[in-house]
């Protein structure tokens, strides 16, 4: 079989952050008129239908490996031999690559914060993966200058091959909603009060406990009628945080909301609050701004 020009690892298609990056990237490439005849995708069976709609002429190899597993190294190495350029949208690139390698690095939190790398072995594995990128990658995409500086500080030999390509809010967030849609959304979401919005995974580096402290303080001191609405995945490692959230009457959590629901929530919210301590980029801030929603955010990292 002839090698396709571009191979892309899309196993993280369903993830909230990197999945968003992949979905928007491929929708934009498709909008440029690409039929996919030069593309070969490595992804899970459940995601194939959507890719076929975007790229009817692309090849699709069904993945069997999990993210960060030893098996993924074997699978990615094998897949790289079937393409001329392999684009990996995360730092879990193969140690042995038979094609040119392009890697997107979003942030280094798995290297810098042991809560995410897990054990000492986990941190060593992350370091080994990033060291492999420093040695093997022909080019690296950083999604912000913050990530680029962070990457070069730890892996200086990679400096000449790093290019910053910013992320952007999806065009769907620049539309104007109908009043009837907003009214229907309030009913379907079950939200009658004004509310403050947070969008992001419920993890430590998102600084959610401080958001809760601030919300309770403002509510107690000024008697605001607002609820706090959190849109994001629960992290089972954050048991103390989850228990606190369950005990708060004016806080509600939506774990699974599509772009349309998120668009309506941005428009219904009085403000988006992003107190995150560490962001490689911080898309919700731009998404809210695209909807005309005021934003309060921290002055840390890329934000």
N, C-alpha and C positions, 0 to 999 in steps of 0.2 A: 504494500500500500504506500502511495506517495505521502511524504510528510506534509502536514499542513504547516502554514507559516507560523501561526500563533496558537499556543496552548494556554488554557486558562484554568486554574484550580478554582472551582466555584463551590466547593463543599460547604463553605460557610454562608451559602445563599440565604438561609433562613435565620441567620443571626441578626440582632438588631443594629449593630454598628457596622461591622465589616460586610454584613449582608446588604445593608443599605448602600454601601460603597459599590458593591458588585452590581446590584440591581440598577442603580442610576448610571453607572459606567456603561453597562451593556444596552440599556434603553437608549442612551445617547449615541452609541455606536450604530445601533440599528436605525435610528432616526437619520443617520448620515447616508442611508441607502445600502448598508452592508447586508448581504444575504447570508453571510456566514461561511461561504465556501472556503475561506482561508482560516477558519477557526476549528479548534478541537477542544471540547470542554471535558473536564473531569469533574463529575458531580454525582449526587445521589439520585436514585431512580425517581423519587418523589418530585424532584425539581425539573425533570426533563421536559414535561409538557410545555411549561412556560418558555423555556429556552427554544423549543422547536417553533413556537409562535414567533419569536423574535428573529431566529436564524434558521430558516427551513433547510438550508444547505450545509449546516455545520455537522461535524461528527460529534458524537456524544458517548463518552466512555463512562460506564457506571462504576462509581467508587464504592469500595467496601471498607475503607479504613476510617478510623475516628481521628479527630483533630488531636494533635500532640502525641499520637501513638507511634510505637516503633513501626507498625505496619504501614503508616502513611509515608515513612521514609522510603520503603521498598516500592510503594505504589507510585509515588511522585518520581522516583528515579526511573522506573520503568516507563512512565508516561512521558518523561522528558525525552526519551529516545524516539518518540513518535512525532515530535514537533521540532521546529527550528528555533522558536523562542518560547520559553515558558514564563508566564506571568503568575506569580504567587501573591495574593493580596494581603498577606500577613507575614510575620517573621518565621513561620514554620516551613521554611524552604528546604529542599532536599540537600543533604550533605554531598551527594554525588549527583551531578546533573549532566546529562548528555547533550544539552542544547544551551543556547544563550539563556541567561537567567535575569529576569526583571522582578524586583520585589517591592511591594508597597509596605512601608512601615508607618503605622498610625501613632504609636507611642511606645515607650519603654517601661511602662508600669510593671510588667511582669518581671522585669529585671531589677527594678528599683524598689519594689514593695513586696516583701516576702509573703504577704497575705494572699497574693495572687499566684505567685510561683509555687507556693506550697512548701514542700520540704527543701532541705539544702540541695538534694539531688535535682529537684525541679528547677531551682535557680541556676544550677550548673548546666542543666539541659538548655535553658533559655539562652544562657551566655554562649554555649556551644553553637546554637542555631544562628545567633547574631554574628558570631565570629566566622561561621561558615559563609554568611552573606557577605561579610567584609572581604573574604577571599575569593568567592565564586561569582558574585553578581556583576553583570556588565553595567547595570544601572539600578539605582534605588530611587523610588518616589517617596518623599516625605510629605505629609499632608499639611504641614505648617512649618514655619521657621523655628518654632519651639522644638518640634520633633527633630528637625535637622540638626540644630545645635546640640540637643541631647544625644543624638546618635553619634555625631562627630566627636563629642567629648569622651565617649566610651570606646569608640572605634575610629580613631583618627585616620587610618589608612583609606577609609571609604569616602573621604571628603570630596574628591574630584568626581565621584560618580553619583552624588546625591543631588537630586533636583526637587525643588518644592513645587508641587502642583496642588493648589488649594482645592478643598471640597467646596460644594455650593449647595444651597437649598434647592430641592426639587422644584421644577416649574409649577407643580400642582399647588404649592403654597402661595403662589402669586395670584391666584384667582380671587374673585369676589363672591362670597357666599350669598345665597338668597335668604331673605328674612325668614321665610317659611322653613327653610332647612335648619336654621339655627333654633327655631322654636321646636321643631320636631326632635332635634338633637338633645335639647334640654330634657325633653320628656323621656327619650330613649335612654339617656344616661342617668336619669333620675336625679338631676341636679336642679334645684329650685333657687338656691342661694347664690350670691356672687362668690367667685372662687379664685384662689391663687393656684397657679399650675407649676408643676415640676415634671420634666420629661427626662428620663434616664434610668439606667439600672439602679436598683436599690443596693448599692455597694458603698463600702467605707469611703473610698476616694471621692464619691459624689457629695460627701459632707451632709447627708440627709439628717443626722442627729442635730446638727446646728440649725438646719432649716426648721426642724420641729421645735427646737428651743425658741427660735425667733417668732415662729407662728404663735406659739402659746403665749409668749410675752406680749405680743401686739394684741392678741385677743383678750388677754386679761386686763391690760392697761387701758385699752381704748374701746373695748366692747364691739369690735368689728363683727359683722354678720357672716364673714367669709368662711368657706370651707377650704381645705387644702386638698387638691387633687393631684395624685402621683400617678404618672403613666410610665410603667417600666417593669422589668422582670424582677421578681423577688429572688434574692440570693440566699439559698438555704444555709450558707455559712454565717449569715448575719442574724442569728437567732434572737439576740437581745434587741436589735432594731425591729425585727418583725413582731416581737411581743409588744413592744412599745406602740407600734403602729396599730395593732389590734385593739389596744386599750383606749385609743383616742377617738372620741365620738365625732369630731369634726374633720376627720381625715378619711379619704377613700382612695382605693388603689384600683387602677385598671391595668391589668397585665398585658392583654392582647388587644391592641387597637391598630387598625389599618390606617393608611395615609389619609383616607377621607375622614375618619373619625378624629384623627389627630388634627387635621386642618380645622375642623369645626370646634374642637376643644381650644385651639389657639385663639380663634375668633371670639369664643365665649368667655375666655379668661380675662380677668382684669389686669393680670401681670404674669409673666413667666419668671420664676426665680431659679437661677442656676448657681448654687454656692460651691461648685465643685473645686476640689483642691488640685485635680490633675486631669487635664484634657489634652488629647493629641490635637483635636480641632474644636469640637463643641457645636455640632450641627443644630441642636434644638434652638440655640440662640439665633442663628440665621433664619431658621424656619419661622420662629415667632416674629422676628423683624419683618420678614416677607409678608406676614399676615397683618402687620401694623400693630402687633401686641407689644406693649412696653416690656422691657427686660431689666431685671436686676441680676447682675452676675458678679462673681468674684474676679479679682485681678491677678489670678494665678495662671501659670503655664500659658497655653495658647489663648486663653480667654482675655 
